[in-house]
Amino acid sequence: MSLYFEYVLKNKKMKGSINVIIDKFENAKSYYGISKEFAIGLNFLQNNDLNKKEPGKYEIDGDNIFLLIKEYNTIPFERGKWEAHRRYIDIQYIIEGNEVIGYANIDCLKISEDYMEDRDIFFLKGSGDFNTLNKGWFAVYFPEDAHMPCLEVEESKYVKKAIMKILV
């Protein structure tokens, strides 16, 4: 299976080919075989004290692999927005707190805001499935995976999150 992932990533034929991944971070090594870049990104997350990192951008391999550290308070479902990316895969890891994140294949949603190349993001509307990500859990969103992050579980609470961006 990892050879298939490698082929898909190298050939940028992502549409409909891979499903979202949600797992405990202690299982991250199981996903090293997806690609060399995944291994680098996950290894960095595992071997650095992310609690000590301030919010901001950290380059791992230039624009190919970089880390965003974000801190925020979760928001009500009504304020959530579906988003997706074309150029990067997101590995979203909850360092502190918990949040609900929605997931839907982009083919099941309608574009509500056009693609912004400088931010590698576009927004969509529609419905999907929702999962709670707790401290120590991560989710991987490929370009066909729209996601609605930052949603409150029961009430607004503080979250610190690492988002590893991997160029496809």
C-alpha positions in Angstrom: 0.0 0.0 0.0 2.8 2.5 0.7 4.0 2.1 -2.9 0.6 3.1 -4.0 0.6 6.2 -1.8 4.1 7.1 -3.1 2.9 6.7 -6.7 -0.2 8.9 -6.0 1.8 11.6 -4.3 4.6 11.7 -7.0 2.0 11.8 -9.8 -0.3 14.3 -8.1 -3.3 12.1 -8.9 -5.0 12.7 -5.6 -8.7 13.0 -6.5 -10.7 10.2 -5.0 -7.6 8.2 -4.3 -7.0 8.4 -0.5 -9.2 8.8 2.5 -8.6 11.1 5.5 -6.4 9.6 8.2 -7.3 10.1 11.9 -5.1 8.4 14.6 -3.3 8.7 17.9 0.1 10.3 17.5 1.8 7.3 19.1 0.9 5.4 15.9 2.5 8.1 13.6 5.4 5.8 12.5 2.8 3.6 10.8 2.4 6.3 8.2 6.1 6.9 7.4 5.8 4.7 4.4 3.3 7.1 2.7 6.3 9.1 1.4 9.7 10.4 2.3 8.2 13.8 3.0 5.6 12.3 5.4 8.4 10.5 7.3 10.3 13.8 7.6 7.3 15.7 8.7 6.0 13.2 11.2 9.6 12.6 12.5 9.9 16.3 13.1 6.6 16.4 15.0 7.7 13.4 17.1 11.2 14.6 18.0 10.6 18.3 18.9 8.9 19.7 22.0 6.0 21.4 20.3 4.7 22.8 23.6 7.7 25.2 23.6 7.2 26.4 20.1 5.6 29.8 19.7 2.8 30.4 17.1 4.3 30.9 13.7 5.8 29.2 10.7 8.9 26.9 10.9 10.6 25.8 7.7 11.6 22.1 7.6 12.5 21.8 3.9 11.7 25.2 2.4 8.3 25.3 0.7 8.2 21.5 0.4 7.6 20.9 4.1 6.9 23.4 6.8 5.2 23.7 10.2 2.6 26.1 11.4 1.9 26.4 15.1 -1.4 27.9 15.9 -3.2 28.9 19.2 -6.8 29.8 19.3 -10.2 29.3 21.1 -12.6 27.0 19.4 -15.6 28.4 17.7 -19.3 27.4 17.4 -20.3 25.1 14.6 -22.3 27.9 12.9 -19.1 29.9 12.4 -17.2 27.1 10.9 -16.1 27.1 7.2 -15.2 24.2 4.9 -11.7 24.7 3.5 -9.5 22.7 1.2 -6.0 23.1 -0.4 -4.6 22.2 -3.8 -0.9 22.3 -3.2 -0.4 21.0 0.3 -1.4 18.0 2.5 -2.2 19.0 6.1 -1.1 16.9 9.0 -3.0 18.5 11.9 -1.8 17.5 15.4 -3.5 18.6 18.6 -0.8 19.7 21.1 -3.2 21.0 23.8 -7.0 20.9 24.1 -9.5 19.3 21.8 -11.7 20.3 18.9 -14.2 19.0 16.5 -13.1 18.9 12.8 -15.4 18.2 9.9 -14.5 16.2 6.8 -16.0 15.8 3.4 -14.8 15.0 -0.1 -14.6 18.2 -2.1 -16.8 16.5 -4.8 -19.7 16.4 -2.3 -19.5 20.2 -1.6 -20.0 23.4 -3.6 -17.3 26.1 -3.8 -18.3 29.2 -2.0 -15.1 31.2 -2.3 -12.7 30.8 -5.2 -9.1 29.4 -4.8 -6.6 31.9 -3.4 -3.3 30.8 -4.7 -1.2 32.9 -2.4 -2.8 31.1 0.6 -3.4 27.8 -1.1 -7.0 27.7 0.1 -10.6 27.8 -1.1 -13.8 27.6 0.8 -16.8 25.4 0.3 -20.3 24.8 1.6 -22.4 21.7 2.3 -22.4 19.0 4.9 -20.0 16.2 6.0 -18.9 14.1 8.9 -17.4 15.3 12.1 -14.8 13.9 14.5 -13.4 15.1 17.8 -9.6 15.4 17.9 -8.2 15.2 21.4 -4.8 16.1 22.7 -2.3 13.6 21.2 -4.3 12.8 18.1 -3.7 13.9 14.5 -5.6 14.0 11.2 -4.3 14.0 7.6 -6.2 16.0 5.0 -5.2 15.4 1.3 -6.2 17.9 -1.4 -9.6 16.2 -2.0 -10.4 16.4 1.7 -12.3 19.5 2.7 -12.1 20.1 6.4 -13.8 22.4 8.9 -11.3 22.9 11.8 -11.5 24.8 15.1 -15.0 23.8 16.2 -15.8 23.7 19.9 -16.6 20.3 21.5 -19.0 21.6 24.2 -17.9 25.2 24.7 -15.1 27.4 23.4 -11.7 26.3 24.8 -8.1 27.0 24.1 -6.3 24.8 21.5 -2.7 24.6 20.5 -2.2 22.9 17.2 0.7 21.9 14.9 -0.1 21.8 11.2 2.6 20.2 9.0 2.2 21.2 5.4 3.6 18.8 2.8 3.8 19.8 -0.9 2.1 17.4 -3.3 
